[in-house]
Amino acid sequence: MGHPDKQSDYAFQVGQVVHHKRYNYRGVIYERDLVCMAGDDWYHGNQSQPPREQPWYHVLVHGATHSTYVAQSNLVPDTTGDPVIHPLVQKIFQTFFRGRYYTQNLN
């Protein structure tokens, strides 16, 4: 078995714009965990309960002011190429280029 926090375990990267398959919203990933780090109360109160033993992502929701915590199995890449409108995007990311956010300038 490899090291448990290999980059290859993640299907998505920080700064990637994604689409939630079930709830039909777009957002940008700003943090990620190899497994669900939320407590049992939160997890059991969640409408859907995807397996905890997969990567989970913190996502800034487009057109909103909140973020969500989403299992990898509920996400697909967003193909619109459009930016995400959220008040924290400019506080976290520096650059939006070719449909993706970066935490630094691409000079």
C-alpha positions in Angstrom: 0.0 0.0 0.0 1.2 3.5 -0.8 1.3 6.5 1.4 -2.3 7.5 2.3 -2.1 11.1 1.1 -0.8 10.6 -2.4 -1.8 13.3 -4.9 -3.1 10.6 -7.2 -5.9 9.8 -4.8 -7.5 13.1 -5.6 -9.5 13.4 -8.8 -9.7 17.2 -8.5 -7.2 19.9 -7.7 -7.5 23.1 -5.6 -8.6 25.8 -8.0 -10.5 23.5 -10.2 -14.1 24.4 -11.1 -16.5 21.5 -10.5 -20.2 20.7 -10.8 -22.2 18.8 -8.2 -24.0 15.9 -10.0 -26.8 15.6 -7.5 -27.6 19.2 -6.5 -26.7 20.8 -9.9 -24.5 23.7 -8.7 -21.0 24.9 -9.7 -18.2 25.9 -7.5 -14.4 26.1 -7.1 -12.4 23.8 -4.8 -10.4 25.7 -2.2 -9.3 22.8 0.1 -9.4 19.0 0.2 -9.2 16.1 2.5 -8.3 12.5 1.8 -11.3 11.2 3.8 -14.3 12.9 5.3 -13.1 15.0 8.3 -16.5 16.2 9.4 -17.9 14.9 12.7 -20.5 12.1 13.0 -23.3 14.5 13.8 -22.7 16.5 10.6 -22.2 13.4 8.5 -25.4 11.7 9.7 -27.4 14.9 9.3 -26.2 15.2 5.7 -29.0 14.5 3.2 -26.8 12.1 1.2 -24.2 10.0 3.0 -21.6 9.1 0.4 -18.8 6.9 1.7 -16.5 8.7 4.1 -13.4 6.8 2.8 -12.8 8.9 -0.3 -11.5 12.4 -1.0 -13.8 15.3 0.2 -13.6 18.8 -1.1 -14.4 22.3 0.3 -16.2 24.1 -2.5 -17.1 27.8 -2.8 -20.6 27.8 -4.3 -21.2 29.9 -7.4 -23.7 32.7 -6.9 -23.8 32.2 -3.2 -21.9 33.3 0.0 -21.5 29.8 1.5 -19.2 26.8 0.9 -20.0 23.1 0.9 -18.2 20.0 1.8 -18.6 17.4 -1.0 -17.6 13.8 -1.6 -15.5 13.2 -4.7 -18.2 10.8 -6.0 -20.7 13.7 -6.2 -18.4 15.9 -8.4 -17.6 16.1 -12.1 -15.4 18.7 -13.8 -17.2 21.9 -14.8 -16.9 22.4 -18.6 -18.4 25.9 -18.9 -15.1 27.7 -18.6 -16.9 30.4 -16.6 -15.6 31.9 -13.4 -17.2 31.3 -10.1 -18.9 34.3 -8.5 -18.4 34.1 -4.7 -17.1 36.8 -2.2 -14.1 34.6 -1.1 -12.8 33.8 -4.5 -10.6 36.9 -4.7 -9.4 36.4 -1.1 -8.2 32.8 -1.9 -7.1 32.9 -5.5 -5.0 35.4 -7.5 -5.6 34.3 -11.1 -8.4 32.8 -13.3 -6.9 31.3 -16.5 -8.5 28.9 -19.0 -11.3 27.9 -16.6 -9.2 27.3 -13.5 -8.1 29.3 -10.5 -4.6 29.7 -9.2 -3.3 30.9 -5.8 -0.5 32.8 -7.5 0.1 34.8 -10.6 1.2 32.8 -13.7 4.0 35.1 -14.7 
